[in-house]
Amino acid sequence: MKKLKDLRIKKNIKVKEMATLLKISEPFYSQIENNQRTLTYKMAKKIASLLGVKPDDLFYDEF
């Protein structure tokens, strides 16, 4: 999820910080960013909230 990683970097948040804020492990968060882990809507909402965007804007690409 390039959009997720790009926004996290733009906001100057490290992977470790995101994982801590989400109360998950660093490897788990990295797997989310690398599209290797299925994301629940609840987790998508938490991530989007931390980054100040709507979940649909972050995780849904229009065709």
ZAFI-348601 format. One record per residue (C-alpha): residue number from 1; residue in three letters; y, z, x. Coordinates in Angstrom, 1 decimal, decimal comma. Each point is the difference from the previous one (the first is absolute). Example, Ala and Ser with C-alpha at 12.3 -4.5 7.8 and 13.67 -1.06 7.14 Angstrom:
2
<num:1 | residuo:ALA | v:-4,5 | w:7,8 | u:12,3> $
<num:2 | residuo:SER | v:3,4 | w:-0,7 | u:1,4> $
This chain:
63
<num:1 | residuo:MET | v:0,0 | w:0,0 | u:0,0> $
<num:2 | residuo:LYS | v:2,7 | w:-1,4 | u:2,2> $
<num:3 | residuo:LYS | v:2,7 | w:0,9 | u:-2,5> $
<num:4 | residuo:LEU | v:-1,0 | w:3,7 | u:0,1> $
<num:5 | residuo:LYS | v:-0,1 | w:0,1 | u:3,8> $
<num:6 | residuo:ASP | v:3,3 | w:-1,8 | u:0,3> $
<num:7 | residuo:LEU | v:1,8 | w:2,3 | u:-2,4> $
<num:8 | residuo:ARG | v:-1,5 | w:3,1 | u:1,7> $
<num:9 | residuo:ILE | v:1,3 | w:-1,2 | u:3,3> $
<num:10 | residuo:LYS | v:3,4 | w:-0,9 | u:-1,4> $
<num:11 | residuo:LYS | v:0,3 | w:3,5 | u:-1,4> $
<num:12 | residuo:ASN | v:-0,9 | w:1,3 | u:3,5> $
<num:13 | residuo:ILE | v:-3,1 | w:1,9 | u:-1,3> $
<num:14 | residuo:LYS | v:-3,0 | w:0,4 | u:2,3> $
<num:15 | residuo:VAL | v:-3,6 | w:-0,4 | u:-1,2> $
<num:16 | residuo:LYS | v:-0,6 | w:3,7 | u:0,7> $
<num:17 | residuo:GLU | v:3,1 | w:1,0 | u:-2,1> $
<num:18 | residuo:MET | v:-1,2 | w:-2,1 | u:-2,9> $
<num:19 | residuo:ALA | v:-3,5 | w:1,4 | u:0,1> $
<num:20 | residuo:THR | v:1,4 | w:3,6 | u:0,1> $
<num:21 | residuo:LEU | v:2,4 | w:-0,7 | u:-2,9> $
<num:22 | residuo:LEU | v:-2,9 | w:-1,5 | u:-2,0> $
<num:23 | residuo:LYS | v:-2,4 | w:2,8 | u:1,0> $
<num:24 | residuo:ILE | v:-2,5 | w:-2,5 | u:1,4> $
<num:25 | residuo:SER | v:-1,3 | w:-0,7 | u:3,5> $
<num:26 | residuo:GLU | v:1,6 | w:-2,5 | u:2,3> $
<num:27 | residuo:PRO | v:-3,1 | w:-2,2 | u:0,1> $
<num:28 | residuo:PHE | v:0,0 | w:0,0 | u:-3,8> $
<num:29 | residuo:TYR | v:3,6 | w:-1,1 | u:-0,2> $
<num:30 | residuo:SER | v:-0,5 | w:-2,6 | u:2,7> $
<num:31 | residuo:GLN | v:-2,9 | w:-1,4 | u:-2,0> $
<num:32 | residuo:ILE | v:2,4 | w:-0,3 | u:-3,0> $
<num:33 | residuo:GLU | v:2,6 | w:-1,9 | u:2,1> $
<num:34 | residuo:ASN | v:-2,7 | w:-2,3 | u:1,4> $
<num:35 | residuo:ASN | v:-1,4 | w:-0,7 | u:-3,4> $
<num:36 | residuo:GLN | v:-3,4 | w:1,6 | u:0,9> $
<num:37 | residuo:ARG | v:0,2 | w:2,7 | u:-2,7> $
<num:38 | residuo:THR | v:0,2 | w:-0,3 | u:-3,8> $
<num:39 | residuo:LEU | v:3,2 | w:1,5 | u:-1,3> $
<num:40 | residuo:THR | v:0,2 | w:2,0 | u:-3,2> $
<num:41 | residuo:TYR | v:3,1 | w:-0,4 | u:-2,2> $
<num:42 | residuo:LYS | v:0,8 | w:3,7 | u:0,6> $
<num:43 | residuo:MET | v:0,0 | w:-0,5 | u:3,8> $
<num:44 | residuo:ALA | v:2,0 | w:-3,2 | u:-0,4> $
<num:45 | residuo:LYS | v:2,6 | w:2,0 | u:-2,0> $
<num:46 | residuo:LYS | v:0,2 | w:2,7 | u:2,6> $
<num:47 | residuo:ILE | v:0,5 | w:-2,5 | u:2,8> $
<num:48 | residuo:ALA | v:2,6 | w:-2,0 | u:-1,9> $
<num:49 | residuo:SER | v:1,9 | w:3,1 | u:-0,8> $
<num:50 | residuo:LEU | v:0,1 | w:1,1 | u:3,6> $
<num:51 | residuo:LEU | v:1,4 | w:-3,4 | u:1,0> $
<num:52 | residuo:GLY | v:2,5 | w:-0,1 | u:-2,9> $
<num:53 | residuo:VAL | v:-1,5 | w:-3,0 | u:-1,8> $
<num:54 | residuo:LYS | v:-2,0 | w:-0,8 | u:-3,2> $
<num:55 | residuo:PRO | v:-3,8 | w:-0,3 | u:0,5> $
<num:56 | residuo:ASP | v:0,0 | w:-3,6 | u:-1,4> $
<num:57 | residuo:ASP | v:2,7 | w:-1,1 | u:2,4> $
<num:58 | residuo:LEU | v:-2,0 | w:1,3 | u:2,9> $
<num:59 | residuo:PHE | v:-3,6 | w:-0,8 | u:-0,9> $
<num:60 | residuo:TYR | v:0,3 | w:-3,0 | u:-2,3> $
<num:61 | residuo:ASP | v:0,8 | w:-3,5 | u:1,2> $
<num:62 | residuo:GLU | v:1,1 | w:-2,5 | u:-2,5> $
<num:63 | residuo:PHE | v:-1,5 | w:-3,5 | u:0,3> $
